[in-house]
């Protein structure tokens, strides 16, 4: 094992390359190396991080590995495997071996490549997060037992200021694989770094869809994300999934957009999708990046990119109480129109004498003519007198006739 020699250290703020503008705090460390499959005896490793961290939220630490040389040509396709150990003040690093640059069969010269380590910032931390790199081992993923050991005794650290943050765009390292039905492809498997720039909803209400705009761009810090050599199947789509929690939100939600690209093309900008989340209670919804997929369905894609399970950036939005789910309007039991009842009132008004100012006085009076009532009234002799007189004449005539017949019989 070689001794540590710190060759150079430089701190750059606001000078990250344009292709990875989110990584703006950098520092370079020198290591001495020995043994294993690589012939390099000294290497310079660059650590990069965002210019501002947020207490209680993670950020990605990028470990930039230089070009390496294999002592013996690779016997098959594989990747560089790097394992960094570091002490972090104000946070916790997720340890373990990470895959870097790709290696093809027969290759000895390995290009530079990066690996990503999530760092979780301690809740309530203030000031800065300090990363002190320590040991580093290098190997080939296909033969991890042969290890090149690199060490440093540097007292230098990478400082990341803690700001107010809380969102923004961050880089996520995905492990992308090709569907087994698609055959083989030299571009896969791949470690692809994707920077997300989400737009969180404002004015979200309970029991209503809240729309999240999810945009992503592939970074140059990892492998390329390529369209398979056989191309995407007809009708393929890009599926972006997020994980959600809080305020009764569903555990996952997915947005989709058309997937385009020619066979072998490198994808640099991912389609922007709209992802809808329906919270059911008031509160805070927290979302983080999930898996990505390309194909005719999210469950059986041609290319699947799996998100890490820890160290993911998080984004939040607030939900306020809204109206309950609307219910259907009741249907009337009788749709026939109700008939309208009409009442007619006849009013008789007694005419007034327009020539007099004295109101007309109502009184009973015997009619002047018998014609009006059928009675005699005041017109003269009553008709009944004539009837009685006539009857008496008839009786007299009858009596006289009988008397005359009796005389005639007696003579």
C-alpha positions, 0 to 999 in steps of 0.5 A: 500500500502506497503512502498518501501524497496530497499533490494539489487542492483547489476550491472552485465556486461557481465554475462547474462545467456548463454540462453539469452546472449543478455541481459548482463546488469542487476540490481535487485530491491526490492518491497513491495506488498499488496492486490490483488490475490497474498500473497507475501508481498515483491518481488525482480524484476530483470531488464535486457537490452542489454549491448549497445544501439543505438541512434535512435533505440529501445531495449528490457527491460526485467522485471524478475518477481519472483515466486509468490503465489496465495491466492486462487487457480486459477479457470481456465487457465490464465496468470500473468499480470504485469504493470511496470511504469518507468522513462527513461532518454535518451529514452521512454518506451512503457507502459501497462500491459504485460502477464507473466507466465502461470497459470493453473486451481487449481494452487497456486504456480506460477513459475517465468516469464518475461515480455518485455518492448520496450524502444526507444532511443532518436535520437542523445542521447549520453552516456547512457540510464537510467531506473528508475523503479517505480510502479508495479502492478500484477494481473491475466489476467482473473481477472484484476480488482483484483490487487496486488500493489508493490512500491519502492522508490529506487533512483537506476537506470539501465544504458544502455551504448549508443554505435555505434551499429546498428543491431545485434541480439535483442529479440522480444516478440510475442503473439502466438495463436492456430488456432480455428480449431485446438481445445484447447492446454494448451501451447496456448496462449503464450508469446514467446520471439524470438532473431533474428540474421539477415544477411543483404545484401551487394552490393544491387542494384536497381531493383534486389533482395537483399537476407536477411538471417533471423535466430531466436532462442526462448529464455527462458525469455518467454513461450515455443513455442510448436508444438500443441498437434495434431502436424503440418498439413502435408506439414506445413512450417515456414513463417517469415515475415519482414516489410521494408521501404525506397528505394522503397522496398515493405512494407512486404516480407516473407521467408519460410522453412519446419516446423518439430517437433513432437506433444508437442515438444518445438521449440528452434531454428527456421529454417533459411530462406532467404527473398528477397527484391527488392528495386527500388531506391537508398538509405537505406532500413530499415527492422524490424521483422514481424509476424511468422506462422506455417502451410500450408499457411501464411494466414491460419496457425495452429500457428500464432505469432503476432509481437508487433506494436512498439519497434521493432529492426531495421536493415538497408542496402544500395542500389546503382543504378543498371541497369534498368530492361532488355528489350527483344531483338528485333526480326528480321523481316526477318530471310532469309539469304541475297544472295551474289552477285558475279561479275566475271571480265575477264582480258586479258593480251597481252603476252610479248616476253620473249626474249626481254626486249622491251615491245610488241607494238600493231599495225594493219597488213594485214593478210598474208593469205586469209584464215584468212579473206576470202579476197585475201590479198597479196597471188596472184590474187583475186578470184573475177577476176576469177568470172568476167572472167567466167561470160564473157565466159558464156555471149560469149558462149550464144551470139555465140549460138544465132548467129549460130542459126540465120545463120542456120535459114537463110540458 
